[in-house]
Amino acid sequence: MVSSRVRRRRLVVGIAGGLVLTLLVGLGALALRLQGNISSEAIAAPTSTASAAAALDAPDPAMNILLLGSDSRDLAVGDYGEDTGTKRSDAMVLVHVSAGNTRAEAVQIPRDTLTDLSMCTDSGRGLPDDYGMVNGALNYGAACSVAAVQSMSGVQIDHFIELDFSGFQTIVNAMDGLAVCLPDDMEDPYSNLALPAGAQIIDGTQALALARTRHAVGDGSDISRLGNQQMVMSAIVQRALSAEVLTRPDRLIRFLDAVTSSLTVDTALANLASLTSLAHRMSQVPTASITFLTMPWTEAPSDENRVVPSEDAAVVFASLAADTPVPIAGAAEADPVAPVEPVRVEAVSVLNGSQTDGVATTTAGQLTALGYVVASIGDAETDTPTTVLLARDSDAARATAASLAQELGITIVISGEPDADAEDVVLIIGDDFASLGAPAPAAQAPVEVESRSAAADLCAR
């Protein structure tokens, strides 16, 4: 059953979506203005299964997005130092949205991470050194940042979104500030931060200072500030999805104008339809299922002041690549909101779309052993890729599709209404199933990592 809070949230989001469409249709000039705001930069075309699914117009495959916070000083507002003509990624977050929008993980990559930069192709700004800090790749273009993170993580990146200091401030101010809660007073003259302890509303300048401060936390390193960034990101999610923003036309228009004018995105995202689709997908993810976590790291052998991904980082990245939840030690105890268990429909139909006899029967037996009820076994047209079809697009059917993807160890394309007489969920086995359809690997031991649910109480330590 879907909780009343989730239903209310979806109702608010649905009303807001309708309001946005009405505004854009009724105010053509506004739509043109928002479209004209968007800046873009090309990256290499993704080749992942998720991207192939998107090319077939299948809704909601798994998706990976690289968020880049630029430290460029070429700004219209603010005093952040002299513009030297360079820019680096002051913050870098790899966001994974699961197939069916059941969860999202946002992995913060420390800017001091050393990695191979040789995968970058010439973006017109020259090529970086072969090995160096990952944050320096942005100086040669977003495509270099994407290539560096793909090479380091093994996760195929579908899109990027870049935001500079003044853009971050503008977006926060368009929401009339963020609600945060600090355990102690925080002061840092280097980032112009001066905030008292306790719950409070902060503006864009204060939010940026809180996210950037290093000297007010821990040992003053880049790693120390990542916890504050998790709190700020949680506050942004909670505020952006709140009724105070979504149901206020004045605030919502300011927010949309600020977002579109502040971002640089890849060319595939550089239109209102694509950005709206992405926003809609994120709005479907339960807030309690959005997890912020820091990439597990260890001291770099070549430099004690730099870091490299640890063995636990490989577990995190492998989970993202396989579209399975990241196993986080203590996550269930730390999360104040109980995780939502997948709801399985009563029946799954299994069809053989491969050229191998007996595959559907074998798979049906595996599904039964996993606790599913198999309603029927049959044949589909050959040369069909392994796919999950939804005859009725319900919450339960989507949960079942996501559960199948995880338990069978495959990436599943969710498509719409194959047959009015079919069961809610139909699993078609294709010739690709031999390589993709092996049982999921044994569960990895939970990783020790700093993490936070987007639904967590902002005052909770």
N, C-alpha and C positions, 0 to 999 in steps of 0.2 A: 504494500500500500504506500502511496505517496503521502508524505506528511503534510499537515495543513500549512506549515510554514513554507514548504517548497511550493505548494499550490499558490499561496499568496504571492510569493516571489515571482513565479512564472506569470501570474496574472498581471502584476505590476510591469514586468518586462514586456508582456504581450501588449498591454495598453500603450506603453511607451513606444514600442515598435510601430504600432498603428498611428500614433501621434506623429512620429517622425515622418512616416510615409505621407501622411496627410499634409504635413507642413511642406515637404519637398515637392509634392505634386501641385499643391496650391500656390507655392512660392517658387516658381521656376528660377527666378533670379538667385534665390538662396542656394538652390541646388547647383547652379552654374558657378556661384562663388565658391562653394565648398569644393567642387571638383577642381576649380582653378587654383585652390590653395595647395594641392597635393604635389610634392616633389618626389622624383623617383630616380633610381639608379639600377642598372642592369646587373644581374648576377647570373652565374651559370645555371642553365635549366636543370631542375632537379630530376633525378632518375630513380627515385625511390618508388616502392610499391604504392605508397600513399599518393604520390604525384601521378602515377599512372592511373590510379583509380579516379583521381580528380579529372584527368583528361577524358575519361569516359563519362563524365557528368554524374558520377555516383556520389550521392551526398555524404558528407561527414566521414571521410577516411581519416586515419591518424595524420597529424600534421606537426611539423617542427618549425619554430620561428625563433630567430636570433634577435633579441632586443639589445640595442647598442645605445648607451648613454655617452654622447660625445663631450669631450672637454674643450672643444674649440672655443677660443676667446673672440672669434669674429661674430659678435653678438650685438643686437640692437639695444638691449637693456642689461643692466647689471655691471658690477665691477669685479671681474674675476681674473684680473691680471692682463698683462700686455699680450696682444695678438701676435704670435710668432709665425702664423701661417701654417701651423701644424695642428693635428687633432688626433687624439687617442680615445679609446673607449674607457671612460672613467668608471663605467659599470657595464657588465656584459651578462646577459641572462638567456639561457637556452630554455625555451618554453615548449613543452610537449603537450598537445591536446589529443586525447585518446580517440580512437574510433568510436562513434556514437556519442561523443561529448560527455562521457561519464566521469572523467576526471582530468586534471591538468597538473603537471609538475613543472616548476620553474627553478632551474638549476643556476645558481650564481657562480660564475667563473671568476676567481680572483684575478685582478688585472696584472698582478705580479707573476702570473703563471708563465713559465718558459715552455715553448713548444716549437715544432717545426713550422716554418713559414714558407717553405719552398713550393707548396701547392698553389700559391697565389699566381694568377696570370696577370699580365700587364694591364692595368686599368687606366693607363694614360698618365699615371702619377709616378711611374717607375716601379721597380720591384724592391721589396724589403730584403733584409739579410735572410739567410737560410734558417737561422735559429735565433729566437729572441723572445721578448715579452709579448704575450698575445695581444695586449692592449695597443701595441704599436702598429698592428696590421691595419687599423682603421685609417692611418695616415695615408695609406695607398689605395683607399677605397673600401666601401662596405663589402665588395666582392672578396677582398683579401681576408677580411674578418671571417666571412662565411667559410671560405676555403680552409682557414687555419683551424677553426673549431670543428669542421667536418673531419679534417685529418686527425686531429687530436682525439676526438670522441668516437669516431666511427658512426655518428648519427647523421643521416642525410637531412640537410636543412632546406625547407621549401620556400621560406620567405625571411626577410629581415625588416626590422623597423628601427630607425635611428632617431634619436631625440637629443637636442642639445640643452644646455643649462636654462636658457631663457624660455625654450619651449616647455620644459618641465614646469617652470614657474607659472607660465601662462595657463597650462591645463589645470593645475591645482587651484589657481585663482578663479578660473571659470566655474569650478565647483563650489566656490565660496569657502575654500579651505578644507583642511583635513582634520579629523578627530584623532588625536594620539594620546598616549598615556606614558609618562616617563617615571621610572622608579626613583630617580635622583635628579637634582639640578644638573644641567649640562651647559658648559661654557667652552668655547673654542674660538679665540680671536682669529685664527687662521682661516676659518670658514664663516666668520661672522655669526656664530651661534651663541645664543644666550636664552635658554629656556628653563623655566622652573619645573620642579617635580610635579607629577599629577596629571589628571586628565585636562585637556585643553584643545582648542581649535587653533591650528597654525596656518599661516598663509604660504604662498608659493616660495617666497624667499627663505622663510624659516624651514619649510619642508626640504628644500634643496640643501640647506646647511646641515640639517639633521641627517640626511642621507649621505652627505659627503664627509662629515667630520671623522677624523681619525684621532686627533689629539685629545678628544673628550672621552674616549672609550679605550679600555684595555691597555695594550702596550703602544698604541699609536700607529699600528700597522694597518695595511689595507684589509687584512683578514678581520681585524677587530671591529671594523665598521659594518660588516656584512649583516650582523644581527639587526642593527638599526635599519638597514635597507629593507630587510624582511618586514619589519614593522610598518615602514612607510608604504611598501607595496601592498600589504594587507589593508592598510587604511584607504589606499586608493581604490582597491577592489570593492571594499564595503561601501565607500562613498559613491562610486560610479554606478553601482547597482541599487542604490537606495532610492526610495520614493522621492526624497528631497531633490534629487537630480532628474530622475526619469519622468516625473509627472509635472515638472515645472517648465513650461515652454521657454521662458526667458533664460533660465539657467541651462536648459538642455541645448538651446541654440548656441549660447556662448560656449558651452562645452564642445559641441560639434565643430564650431568655427575654430576653437583653440586647437583641437586635436588635428584637424586636417591641415592647418597652417603651420603646425609645429613638427610634423613628421616628415622624414624621408623614408620611402619604402622601395621595395623592388618593383619592377615594372608590372609584374603580374598582380600586385596589390594596388596599383596606382589608379584606382577608380572607385567611385562611391559604392558601386554594387559589390565589389570584392571586399572592401573595408566593412560594409554593412553585414555581409555574410560572415566575416570573421567575428565581428562584434556579437552577432546572433549566436554563433557557436559558443563563444565564451559565456554568454548569458545563460546558456543551457546547462553549463557545468555547475553542479551544486557547490556553493561556496566552501562547504566543509571538505570537498574533494579537490580543492585547489591547494597544493602544497608548495611552499617555498623552501628550498634547501641549498646549502652551500656545497659546492663540489668538494668531495674529500681530497685532501692534499697532503703532501709531505715535503720536507725541505729539499730543495734542489741540490743534487750532489756538487754542482759546479759553483753554487753561490748560496750561502746561508740566508741571504736576504730575499731570495726568490723561492718559488714553490713549483712543484710538478704534480700532476694527478697521481693519487695513490692507488693501491689495488682496489680499495673500496670504490674509487671513482669509476673503475672499469665495470663494476657491478651496476652502478647508477646508469652509466651510458648504455650498457647492454639492455637494461630494462626499458629505457626510452626507445632504443632501436627496435625492440621486440614488442613494443606497445603493451608492456606489463607493468603493474605498480612497482615502484621502487621500494624494496624492503628496508624500512627505516627502523632501527632499534628503538623500542619504547614509544613508537608513534601512537599506538592505540591508547597507551596510558597518558601521553602528553596532550592528545587532542581532546579538547573539552566537548566536542560534538562527536557522538558515536558514528562510525562509518556506516554507510548505507549498504546493506547486504544486497547482492544482485537478486532480482526477482525473476524467476524462470517461468516461462509459460508452460502449459501442460504438455505440449507436444512439439516435436521437431520432425520435419520431413527430410529425408536424406536421398539425394538423387546423384546418380553416377554420370558425370559428364566427361569422364576420361575414356581412354581406350583400353583400360584394364578391367577385366571382369572381377567381380567380387568386392570391389573397393567400397561400395555403399554398404554392403552387409558387414564388412569388417569395421567400418567407421561407426555404424549403428551400434555394434557391440561395445565399442569404446565409449560412445556417448552414454549408453545404458549404465556402464560401469561407473561413469562419472556422476550419475544421478539424474540424467535427463530421461524424459519419456519420448521414445521414438514412435511416431504415429504411423509412418509408412516409409517404404523403400522403393525406389524406382529408378528410371533412366531419364537423363536430360540430353539435350543436343551435345554432341562431342565438340571438342575445341573450346569449351567454356572454362574460363579460369575459376579457381576455387572461390566461391562467393557465398555470402549469406544474403538472402532475399527476405524482405518483410512484406507479408501480405496485408498486414494491418500495422501501421506505424504507431505503436503504443509504447509507453514507458517500459512495460514488461518485456515486449519484444526486443527493444533496444538493449535492455539489460541482458537478455539471453544472448543476443548477438555478441555483445562485448565479452560475456563470460565464455562463449565458444572460442573466441579469438585467443583469450588468455590460456584456456585449458588445453587447447589443441596446438598451441605454439605457432599460430599462423596469423598473418595480417588479413583481415576480412574486409571486403568491400560491402558496404551496406547500400542496397539498392531498393527501389520501390515497387510494390504491388505487381508481382509476376503473374498471379492467378487468383481470381476471386475465390476459387474453391480450395486453395491451398491452406495449409496450416499457417499459424502466425509467423513461424520461422522456417525457412527452407534452406538447407545446407547443400550446395551443389559442389561435388568433388571433381576437380579438373585434373589435367595431366600434370600440373604444377604441384599437386598435392604430395607426390612422392618425395619432393625435396623440402616442401614447407610443412607438410602435415605430420611430421614425427611428433610423438608426445612431447609436451613441454618439458624442458630440462628440469632437473631437480631444483627445488627452491633454494635460492642463495641465502646464506646466513645474513641476517639483518646487518646493515652498515651503520656505524656510528657517525652521525652527521648532524650539524646544527640545522634544524628545520622548524617550520611554523605553518599551521593551517591558516588559510585566508579567513576562516570563520572564527579564529581564536579571539577571545576577549583581549582587546588592546591593552588592558591594564594587567593582564596575567603575566607573571614573570616566567 
